[in-house]
Amino acid sequence: MEANVGTGPGVITNDGCAVDFYALLPSFGEAETVHAAIPEGASILELGCGTGRILRPLAGLGHQVMGADDSPEMLAHIPDLPTVCSSIEALRLDRTFDVVLLASTMINADPVTRHAFLATVRHHLTADGVAVFQQSPPTWFETAERGQGSDSGGISRIIRSARFEPPRMFAEIEYQVGDRVWTHAWTSYQLAEQELASDLAAADLAFAAWLTDDHAWFTAKPRTP
């Protein structure tokens, strides 16, 4: 897995994420997108749940949730929800779930890491379960440019750099909240639909449906014999 680097106040996780920043982030409707695609009261395992920004609203919508993350500092923000501290690649719980969620565009990791993530998804999914994924919208790779910014709820986001060398995007983002500044630099891999289908199949999964018009969210299900 290629190195991700972060800077700023507070704890920075091994993949470059700032714990204090993620604890400030509100929900942007992700839980509602997931909720609309899965059964009522489903059991959900979220891989890489962080501070529970999506997991907590899903619990509030009536789902039985469990989160997994390799950062104890992230998990410390959700002491009231069931969690396990583990990397996604190494996680092997002794139970399965109706839904396994891999959000935060983690599926855009390098191919080796992506395959390991998908194997963990499949391992924890019931035979008739639903896997829910969030990827970077495919058009983002061609349209992201240095200097682009946005502001939402007092949180400013500025692209410091964006260099696309297909299929890899090398990006660095600056986040500002008041007088606090964090940066996060990472490499993201664009996924063509054919490659996505192939990677899912290798993990014994099959693409099911797009959940959003920009193809940022989609579902997959276990392959039928």
N, C-alpha and C positions, 0 to 999 in steps of 0.2 A: 504494500500500500504506500502511495507517495505521501511524503510528509505534508501535513497541514500545520500552519503556524498562526498563533494569535498573540496579540499584545493588549495591554490595558490593565486597569485595576482589578484586584481580586484573583481568584484561582482561574488558571487557563488549563483546560483539559488536554489530554494527549493528542486530541485531534484539532486543537486550536480554538475550541469554543470557550468563551468567557462565561463562567457560571453566573456572575452577578448580572451580566447583560441578559442572559436567557431567563433569569428569574424575573426580569422586568417586562419581558415580552408578553403582550396579551394574546388571546386566541384570535385568529383571523378567519374563523369559520371552518377550520379543518375538521373539528369534531362533528359538525353538522353534515359535512360532506361524507364522512365515514358512516355516520349514523344512518343516513338515507340509503346506503348501499348494503346494509347488513340486517339480520333479523333483530327484532326487539329482544332486549335482555340478553344479548349474546355475550359469551365469554371472550375477552379480548386480551391478547398479549401484544404490547407495543415494544418493539425492539428499538433501543436508543431513545428512550422516553425522556431523557434530560430531566428538567425540573417539573415535568408533568403538565406542560402547557396544553397538550392535547388530551392526555390521559385523564386529567381531572374533569374536564367537561364531559368526556365520554362516561365517566362514572356517574356524573350528574344526570345524564340521559338514561340511566337505568341499567347500564352494562356492568358486568362483573369484570373488573380490569386487573391486570398485572403488568408492571413495567420492568424492563431490563435496561441497565445502562452500566458502563464500566467506570463511571465517575461517582464515587461516594458523595462528593460535594454537590453534584446535581441531585442525587437521590435524597439528600438531606432536606431538600425543599418540599418533599412529599412524604413525610413520615407516617401519614395517616392512610396511605394506600399501600397495597402489597407490592413489593419490588424485590428484585434480585440484582446484586452487583456482579456483572459479568460482561465480557466482550460479547458482541453479537456472534462472532465466529465460533466461540467456545461454548456458547450456551446450549445445554441439552437438559431440559427439565424432564421430569418423569410424568408429564401430562400433556395433553393436547388442548387446543382452543378452537372455538367456532370461527374466530377471526384472528389473523396475525397481521399487524400493522407495521410497515416500514415507511416512515414519513421522512421529512426533512431532506429530501433528495438524496438519501444515502445510496439509493440504487445506481446513482451516477458515479459510483466509485470505480476504481480501476477494475478490469475484468476479473482478476483473481479474487479480489475482495468481494466483488459483486456475486460471484459464484458461491463463495462461502456464506454470504448473507442469505442468498436464496435457499441454500441447503438448510440453514437454520429455520427459515420461514416454513419450508415444507415439513421439517421434522416435527414442528409444533402445531401443525394444522390437522384438524379432523378430516376424515375421508370426504365429508361433504361440506367442508369449511370454505371460507372466503379469505383470500389474502388481499390486502389493500396497500397500494403503493403510491407514493408521491415522487415524481421525477421533476427535473428542471424542464419547463416547457421547451419543446424542440426548437422553437423559433428564438429562444433566448440566446442560444449560442451564436446566432448570426446578428443579433440586434444589440447585445450588450456592448456599451462603449464607456470608456473612461470619462468620468465627470458626471454621468447620469446619477440622479439622486431622487429621493422620495422622502416624505415626512408623514408619519402616521402616529397620532397619539403622543406627540412629544419625542418620538424616536426618529432621528434622521439617519438615512442610509445613503452613502455615497460610494460609487465605484471608483476606487483608486486606480485600478488597472484591470484590463480585460484583453487577453491575448488568445485568440482562437487558432489553434493548430490542429485541425480535424484529425481525430475526433475529440481532442483535448482542449478544454478551456482553462487557462491559467488566470484566476481572478483574485483580486484583493478588494475587500469591502471595508469601509470605515463606518462605524456606528457611533452616533453622538446622542447622549441623553444628558441634558443640562451641560455641566462642565466636564462630564466624564466621556472619554473617548476610548473605543476599542477597535481593533482591526482583526480581520480574519482573512488569511490567504490560503487557497486550496486549489486543487485540480479537479475538474469535473469532466466526465466523459459523456459525450452525446451518444444517445442510444437510438439507432435506426429501428424501425418497427420489426424488420426481419431479424436483426440481432437480438432484440428484446424477446421475440418469440422463441428463438433458438436457445437463449439463456434460460428462459422459463422452462422449456421442454427438458433441458439438461437437469433441472431440479425437480422433474416430474410434476410440473405445473403447466397450465395452459391459460393463455390470455382469455379474459371473459368480456370486459366492457370498459370503455372510457367513461369516466365520471364527470369530466369537465370538458368544455369546448376546446380549451388550450392543450388538452392531452397531458396535463400535469398530474392528474389522478386517474388511476385505473385499478381494476380488480383482476385477479387470477384465481383459478380453482385447481384442485388436484386433477391430474390427467386421468381419464377413464381408461380402463384396460382395453 
